[in-house]
């Protein structure tokens, strides 16, 4: 490293957010990048550990000390090359990954990890700005055609890797634009969609074909794709949302989070007002919004509701409130359980923990309030955890709009999964052999959330890359 004692001499400095009152009036990204000189100093803080625990924290196994060293020496283009060796889309992860690598950083033992995510984003943004990121063409083609179903991060990573191996991938997407969850599940203020579009252009130049508004299982059958292509890759995500089967669920004003988020992203894209959700247009304007679910999707609903002009936003979480700080001796270098506050929660939100929603109160066919109760975690005789209501703790929350953000239970029922005829795992995902990506049906592979269940974008990228390797090996074995 350029400065072996940099971590002792240089204070951690990370990117800042634009003021809340400013960013609530637009849908653009609001993270302020660090100047290049400051990024170089932050990269100098990397200790070049003998055992780089950040590697174990990063699902795509980024070579973090390598590109930190290169940035600290002002070798940005070499750092970009090293970054792209393991990650197809560092501009995605540099914006929306929760950075488990930083939790695993040795300097996180005293809560001052290297700003790995910030350095990563600075590298790739500089690469785009300087024109260093260009199509990477395969030296020759193999003539093998692969159908990739789903254009989320797993499908995109898989398709790009296959194209660079010389194969001919075609990506099928049921939505009208490419990007999957990146396009319609993540708000623009976290990921502007031009960031996706420029990668899609690069992939098209590399030979990837894209087919939008084509739902496999409805517009084209699985069998047709199996006939027309050498391999079929299932990368459609875990799209089945977890529901809340309680009294009053059928009332107007109760929606799944993804229906709400997708509508706003379509508005931002310039689409005419859409009524694609089962109960029409969803708006938080002037309403008392309750978000059920404490994860990233719930946080995205909060930020979107505040920008739409909600009267109030309350987020309910069934889990107990986590501690303000983790016990390093027990958790490091693993992802810790501790209290976190997202940028959206900082913008205005009441948070309540250990809450069970028991029923939904109605007024003229619409939701009026939620009747809730405090919950406690108990273990049954077999050691399984469940949540039980606390007697006498019932209370009511006013609600005009309820957004269900409680995660996903696996692949959507019917359609492509039924036609594929593949085995499913106990969590409702497509089953593959441990450590492999081929399904129970020869020539059909699966990757991303559709294979492992709901997870992070960075895991989806890793799955797509590894699935491409598996497909390549399968096709190579088929050659005469």
N, C-alpha and C positions, 0 to 999 in steps of 0.2 A: 504494500500500500504506500501511497505517496506520503502519508503522515501516520505512522504507527500509533501515535498517541492522540490522534484527532478526536477520539471519543471522550478524552479527558479535557480537551481544550475548546471544543466547539459545542455550543448548546444546541439542542434539538429545536429546529424551527420547521413548522409545517405550513402547508397552504392555508389561506384564510378564506372565509366566506364573505360575500358582499353583505351589507347590512340587511337585516330582516325586512324592514319596511320598504326597501328598494326591491328586493328579489320577489316579494309577494305579489308584485304588479307585473310580472312577466313569467314566461315559461322557459327561458334560456338557462343554460348552465350558469352557476354563480360562484364557482370555486375560482379563487384568484391564484394563478400559477406563480411559483417563485421565480425570481430572476435567475438566469443561467449561472451567474456567479454564486448565488446562494445554494443552488442545487449541487454545484461542485463541492461546496463546503459540507453539505449534508452527506454527500457520498463519501467524503473523507472520514466521517464518523464510523464507517464500517470497520470492524476489528479484524476482518479476514480470519475468522475463527478457525482453529484447527479442525473442529467439527462444526460446520455451519448449520446450526439448527434451523435457520430460515429455510433451508432446502426441505427439511421434513415438514415444515408448516405450509409449504407452497404445493398445491396439488399438481401443477404443471412442472414442478422441479426446476423452476427458474434458477439460472446460474447467478445468483444475486451478488455474491462478493466479486465475481468477475466483472459485471458491468458497473458496479459501484467503483471499482478500481479504475476502470476505463474512463468513467465520467470525471473522477477526481483528477485525472491526467488530461482532461479536455479532449479525449478521444471519443467523441460522440458517435461517429459513424460506426466505429468498431463496437461500441456498446450496443448500438441498435442491432447489428448483426448477431451479437451474442444473445440479445433478448429474443430475437426472432427464432433462434435455434430451438426454443422450447415453447414459445407462445405465439400463435398465429395472430392474435388480436390484443396486444398489450394496451391499446387505447381503450378497449372495453374494460379490462381488469383494472387499469390505472384509474378508472372513474368509478366503477361500481363494486369492485371486489372488497370484502370486509378486511382484507389484509391479514390472514392468519400467519403470514410470514413475519409480520411485525410482532405478533404475539409470541412467536418462537425465537425472536432475536435475542441474543445473549444480553444486549443492553436493556431488554425489557425486564430484566430481573429487578431493576430499580425504576421501572416505568419510563425509560427514555430510549425506546428502540430507534434504530435508524429509520428515517422516513422512506422506506422502501417503495411504497406505493407512489409517492410523489416523484421520486427519481425515475421510476418506471414510466410514469405518464409523461414526464418531461422529455425522456429519451425519444419516445415514439412520436410525440407531438413535434419535436424538433425534426425528426426524420421526415414527417409529412411536409413540414414547412420548408425544408431544404430540398425537397424533391428526391430524396434518397429511396423512398419506397416505390418500387416499380414492379410490374408483373415479372414473375419468375417462370419462364417457360421450360417445359420438359424438353430434353434433348431429342427425344423421339417418342412416338405414341405406341401404345400396346394394342390398340383396337378393342380394348375391353370397355364395355359400357356399364356404368353403375348408376342405379336409381337411388337417390338419397331422399327420404321422405321427412320433411321438416327443415326449416331454414333458421332455426335457432343457433346458438353458439356451437352446439355439438355437430349439427348437420353441416354448418359452414366450415368448421375446422376439418371435418372428415372429407368434405368435397374438395377443399383447397389442397389438402395433402395428397389426395388421390390424383388430382390434376397434375401436380408437380411430379408424381411418379410416372406420368405418361398415360394414365387412364382417362376415360371420357365420362365424367360424372354429370348427371342431370339432377338438379334439386327441385323437388315438387313442394309447393307451399300452398296451403288452402286459403290463406289470406291474400289480399290484393297487393301486398308489398312484402319484400324479403326482410327477414330479421327475427321472426318468431317472438319470443318473450322480450328480446331486446327492443323490438319495434313497438309492440303494443302492450307490453306488461310493465315497462320501466318508463317513468315520466321523462319528458324532455328536459326538465330542469336537472336531472341526473345524467342523462345521456342524450345529447342532441342527435337527431337521426341522420344528419349529414355525415356523422362519424361512421355510421353503418354504410351509407351510400358509397363512400369512396372506397371501402373495402370490396363492396360488391362489384364495382367497376374494375378493380384490380383482378378479381376472380374471373370475371367475364373475359378479360384479356388473356387470362391463363388457360381458358378453355372450358370453364364451368358454365353449363347451361342452366337457366332458371325458368321454371314454369310456375307462375303465380295463378291464384284463383282456381286451383286444381286440387280438389280434395281426394286423396287416394282412399278408396273404399266407397266413394260416391260418384265422382266424375270419371274416375278410371279405376279399374279393379286391380287388386293385388296380383291376380293371375295374369292379367295383361302385362304388368310390369315384369313379372317373373319370366314371361315368354320373350319379352323384348330386350331385357337386360341380362347381363351375366350375373349380377349380384344386386340384391335389394338391401338397403340399409334403413332400418327404422330409427329415426331420430326425432320423433314427434313430440317429445316432452311428456311430463306427467300433468295432464290437463284436467283431471277429474277433481274439482274442488270439494273440500270437506264441507258438508252441509250442517245445518243446525236444526235437527228434527224436533222442534218444540211447538207448543201451542201458539198459534198466530203466525207461523212461518209463511203462510200463504198470503199475508197482507201486502198491499202495495207499499213501496218504500223500503223493501228489503232486497238487497242485491249482492251477488258475488263481487268481490273486489275487482277481478279481472274484467268484468263487464264495464264497471265504472272507469277503470284506468284506460282501457282500450278506446272507449268513446272519446275521452279527452285527447288522447294522442291522435285520433282521427281528426278531431276539430283542429288541432295544431297543424296537421298536415294539409289543411285547407279543404277537407271533405265537407260536403253539405251535411247539415244536421242529420244524423243517422238514428235509426230506431231499430238497431239490430238486437238489442237486449230483449229478453222475453217480455218485459213490461215497459218498453219504450225508452225515451231519453232519460238519463239519470243526471241530476244536477244537485249540488250541495248548496247552491246560492240561497242565502238567508235561512238555512235550515240548521237545526241542532243535529249534528252527525255523531253517530256512535260507531266506532270501528271495533269489531270483535276479532282479536288476534294481535299479538305483540311483536310479530316479526317484521322483516323488511317490506313485505307487501302491505301490511297494515300501516307502516310508516309512510309509504308512497301514497296511500289513501289520505293520510293526514295532510301531507304537503299539497296534494291536488285539491282537497276540500278547502283548505285555507286560501288557495289561489282563486277558487271559484267564489269565494266570499261567504263561507259558512258562518252562521251565527255563533256556533261553538262546536268544538270537536272533543270527544271523549274516547279514549282507547281503553278497552278492557282486555285483561290478560288472565287466563286461568291459573297460570303458575304464580308462586309467591314472588314478591319483589326480591331480586337478587342483591347481594351485598355490594356496597360501593366499591370495594376493592377485593380482588381475588387473593387467595392464599397461595403465594408464589411457590412455596415448598411443595404444595400438592398439585398445582396446575401447570406450571411452566415445564416444558415449552409448548404445552398443548393449549388449545383455544379455551380461554377461561370463562367461567360463569361469573359475570359481574354486571352491575348496572351500567347500561349504555344509553345515551341520549342522542338520537339522530338529529340531523339538521332540520328535518320536518317537525319533529317533536319540539325543537327549540322555537319554532315559528308560532307555536300556540296550540297547546293540547293538554287536557287533563288526563292523567294516566292513573289507572286503578288496577291493582293486582289481587290475585286470589279471588276471582269473581266468576261465578257460574250464572249464566242467563237461564232463567227457568221458564219464562213465558213472555209473549209479546202482546202488549195491550193495544186495543184498536179504537179508532174513532172514525166513523164514516168510511170504513173499509180500508183505512190506512193505519200505519203504525203511529202510535201516540207516545208510547213509553215502553221501556223494558223493565220487567220485574226480575231482580237479580238477588243473589244470596252469596255470602262469603263461603269460600271453599277451603277445605284442608286436604292434604295428601295423606292417604292411608295405604297400607300394604295388606294384601290378602294373605291367606295361608300359604300360597305358592310364591309369595314375594313380589307379585305384580302390583304396580302402583295405580291407584285410581283416586278420583276426586269426589269427596263427599261434602254435602252442604252442612254448614254450621247452623245448628238450631237457633232460631230467634234472630238471625242476622239479615232477614229479608229487607230489601230497599228498592226504590224505583228511580230510574233515570229517564229524563225526558228525551225523546228521539223522534225526529221527523224523517231521518234517513239512516238506515242500518246497513253497514258494509261488512260482509263476511270475509275475513282474511285469515282463515284458520289452517291454511296449507292445502295440500293436495293428497289424494289417496291413491294415485296411480294413473294408468292409462285410461282414456275415455272408453266407455262401454260401446260395443258395436263397431260398425265401420271397419276400419283397417285392421284392428286387432282380431276381430272375428274372422275376417277374410284371410288373414295371415295364417291362422290356425296354429299359432305358436303357444308354447307353455308359458304360463304366468307364474310369477313368484308369489309368496304369501303377502307381500306388500302391494300387489296389484300391478307390478312392473313386468316387462317382458323378461323371461328367464333365460339366462345363458350359463354355460359352465363357469365355475369360479376361475377368474383370471383370463377368461376368453370372451369374445364378443359374438360368436356365432350362436344363433338360436337353435331350438330343437328342429328347425327345418333347414336342411342343407341349402347353402347359397343365400340365406337370409341372415342378416346381422342386426344388432341393435346397440345403441349407445346413448349416452346422456341421461337425462331424467327418465326417459322411457325405459331404461335398463336398470338404473340404480335408485330410482325414486327422486323426489324433489331434492335439489341440491344447489350449489353455487354455480355461477357462470364459469368460474375457473375450473371447476370439476367437469363441466360440460365440454370445455375446450380440450381438457386432457382425454376425456372419453372419446371425443371425435378423432383426435390424433391417433390414439391407440387402436381404435376401430379401423382406421384407414390402414394401419400396419397389418392388422389381421386380415383385412380384405385383400391387400396386396399379396400376402403370403398364400392365401387361398387361391388366388388367380395364378400365381406362379406355379403352384403345385399342379394346377390343371393343364398347364402347357405341355404339348407333346415333347 
